[in-house]
């Protein structure tokens, strides 16, 4: 690692730990946005723009005026009560940076500082994207719809995510599908309540829900090629009021995920068809609402091979695809992109807690590894 990057270690600690104390909800990252804007302004960067309500972008012109490489960091925190005992814990009650976004932002801020202080003249334009609301409802889609990629002539985009399942300082990635397409579904079954002693005068929503759950859980096993990796899971069920009353209403909700969009569409289609069938079969009313979240994260193969060429002496591990989701996928629908993991697992220091855990933490020195990698990419 070059000395100019190593020298940023104390800055990495200071910036990340301050950001860690001010986690904020998506599209409400006001303090975070102000800090980022001021940090970039103090570096003397000429082109800084506010986007997507609380997002910030910084633009560095390169030798090639018609081609830009973008790098993205997410900004929002999570609605979690932090259980760490560090001196830099969250000062915002009920909010925590439990998914590494404080680290992601720090990487791009250090990138900006590195470029300015070392007078880097990149071959291609560089765009740093500080994006709000990754945890929901999805700031990436908003930035895409605002035309930022077109405005700045972005041709490629990179993003990373700190990952506690990958060894500290190791880069994890793969070609093709890395994360899944996701959707949430909400099902309301409305039957007819009545006394349990005369069930024939009622329409039992609990009985219907039991049979419906069994049918829905067969969608994947009986409709999807077993070679395909998919997921269908019902997470909540609520209904009934008393032991001797037939329930007139039951509410179900869950998630569905797949790496292939055609497969995903089939799962959704069968969900709706089965629900409609049970509505007719049991003479009840069933409302089904599917809310599509994020597309699949798919790393473009040619760009992935190029990405590997920049690693050099940086430890690397090819990782399996995961059923988690990321709105970085909205960028990849517009331009080729590579999303990778920055390993944070360190059992000796107890950096082993998973993403979204109340004790999630990491060593800031890993952030320098990402800065080094990004520096290699922009210097080509």
Secondary structure in CASP SS format (residue, H / E / C, confidence):
PFRMAT SS
TARGET T0000
AUTHOR 0000-0000-0000
METHOD secondary structure of the structure
MODEL  1
X C 1.00
X C 1.00
X H 1.00
X H 1.00
X H 1.00
X H 1.00
X C 1.00
X C 1.00
X H 1.00
X H 1.00
X H 1.00
X H 1.00
X H 1.00
X H 1.00
X H 1.00
X H 1.00
X H 1.00
X H 1.00
X H 1.00
X H 1.00
X C 1.00
X C 1.00
X C 1.00
X C 1.00
X C 1.00
X C 1.00
X C 1.00
X C 1.00
X C 1.00
X H 1.00
X H 1.00
X H 1.00
X H 1.00
X H 1.00
X H 1.00
X H 1.00
X H 1.00
X H 1.00
X H 1.00
X H 1.00
X H 1.00
X H 1.00
X C 1.00
X C 1.00
X C 1.00
X C 1.00
X E 1.00
X E 1.00
X E 1.00
X E 1.00
X E 1.00
X C 1.00
X C 1.00
X C 1.00
X E 1.00
X E 1.00
X E 1.00
X E 1.00
X E 1.00
X E 1.00
X C 1.00
X C 1.00
X C 1.00
X E 1.00
X E 1.00
X E 1.00
X E 1.00
X E 1.00
X E 1.00
X E 1.00
X E 1.00
X E 1.00
X E 1.00
X E 1.00
X C 1.00
X C 1.00
X C 1.00
X E 1.00
X C 1.00
X C 1.00
X C 1.00
X C 1.00
X C 1.00
X C 1.00
X C 1.00
X C 1.00
X C 1.00
X C 1.00
X C 1.00
X C 1.00
X C 1.00
X C 1.00
X C 1.00
X C 1.00
X C 1.00
X E 1.00
X C 1.00
X C 1.00
X C 1.00
X C 1.00
X H 1.00
X H 1.00
X H 1.00
X H 1.00
X H 1.00
X H 1.00
X H 1.00
X H 1.00
X H 1.00
X H 1.00
X H 1.00
X H 1.00
X H 1.00
X H 1.00
X H 1.00
X H 1.00
X H 1.00
X C 1.00
X C 1.00
X C 1.00
X C 1.00
X C 1.00
X C 1.00
X E 1.00
X E 1.00
X E 1.00
X E 1.00
X E 1.00
X E 1.00
X E 1.00
X E 1.00
X C 1.00
X C 1.00
X C 1.00
X C 1.00
X C 1.00
X C 1.00
X C 1.00
X H 1.00
X H 1.00
X H 1.00
X H 1.00
X H 1.00
X H 1.00
X H 1.00
X C 1.00
X C 1.00
X H 1.00
X H 1.00
X H 1.00
X H 1.00
X C 1.00
X C 1.00
X E 1.00
X E 1.00
X E 1.00
X E 1.00
X E 1.00
X E 1.00
X E 1.00
X E 1.00
X E 1.00
X E 1.00
X E 1.00
X E 1.00
X E 1.00
X E 1.00
X C 1.00
X C 1.00
X C 1.00
X E 1.00
X E 1.00
X E 1.00
X C 1.00
X C 1.00
X E 1.00
X E 1.00
X E 1.00
X E 1.00
X C 1.00
X E 1.00
X E 1.00
X E 1.00
X E 1.00
X E 1.00
X E 1.00
X E 1.00
X E 1.00
X E 1.00
X E 1.00
X C 1.00
X E 1.00
X C 1.00
X E 1.00
X E 1.00
X H 1.00
X H 1.00
X H 1.00
X H 1.00
X H 1.00
X H 1.00
X C 1.00
X E 1.00
X C 1.00
X H 1.00
X H 1.00
X H 1.00
X H 1.00
X H 1.00
X H 1.00
X H 1.00
X H 1.00
X H 1.00
X H 1.00
X H 1.00
X H 1.00
X C 1.00
X C 1.00
X H 1.00
X H 1.00
X H 1.00
X H 1.00
X H 1.00
X C 1.00
X C 1.00
X C 1.00
X C 1.00
X C 1.00
X C 1.00
X E 1.00
X E 1.00
X E 1.00
X E 1.00
X E 1.00
X E 1.00
X E 1.00
X E 1.00
X E 1.00
X E 1.00
X C 1.00
X C 1.00
X C 1.00
X C 1.00
X C 1.00
X E 1.00
X E 1.00
X C 1.00
X C 1.00
X E 1.00
X E 1.00
X E 1.00
X E 1.00
X E 1.00
X E 1.00
X E 1.00
X E 1.00
X E 1.00
X E 1.00
X C 1.00
X C 1.00
X H 1.00
X H 1.00
X H 1.00
X H 1.00
X H 1.00
X H 1.00
X H 1.00
X H 1.00
X H 1.00
X H 1.00
X H 1.00
X H 1.00
X H 1.00
X H 1.00
X H 1.00
X H 1.00
X H 1.00
X H 1.00
X H 1.00
X H 1.00
X H 1.00
X C 1.00
X C 1.00
X C 1.00
X E 1.00
X E 1.00
X E 1.00
X E 1.00
X E 1.00
X E 1.00
X E 1.00
X E 1.00
X C 1.00
X C 1.00
X C 1.00
X C 1.00
X E 1.00
X E 1.00
X E 1.00
X C 1.00
X H 1.00
X H 1.00
X H 1.00
X H 1.00
X H 1.00
X H 1.00
X H 1.00
X H 1.00
X H 1.00
X C 1.00
X C 1.00
X C 1.00
X C 1.00
X C 1.00
X C 1.00
X E 1.00
X E 1.00
X E 1.00
X C 1.00
X C 1.00
X C 1.00
X E 1.00
X C 1.00
X C 1.00
X C 1.00
X C 1.00
X C 1.00
X C 1.00
X H 1.00
X H 1.00
X H 1.00
X H 1.00
X C 1.00
X C 1.00
X C 1.00
X E 1.00
X E 1.00
X E 1.00
X E 1.00
X E 1.00
X E 1.00
X E 1.00
X E 1.00
X E 1.00
X E 1.00
X E 1.00
X C 1.00
X C 1.00
X C 1.00
X C 1.00
X E 1.00
X C 1.00
X C 1.00
X C 1.00
X C 1.00
X C 1.00
X C 1.00
X C 1.00
X C 1.00
X C 1.00
X C 1.00
X C 1.00
X C 1.00
X C 1.00
X H 1.00
X H 1.00
X H 1.00
X H 1.00
X H 1.00
X H 1.00
X H 1.00
X H 1.00
X H 1.00
X H 1.00
X H 1.00
X H 1.00
X H 1.00
X H 1.00
X H 1.00
X C 1.00
END
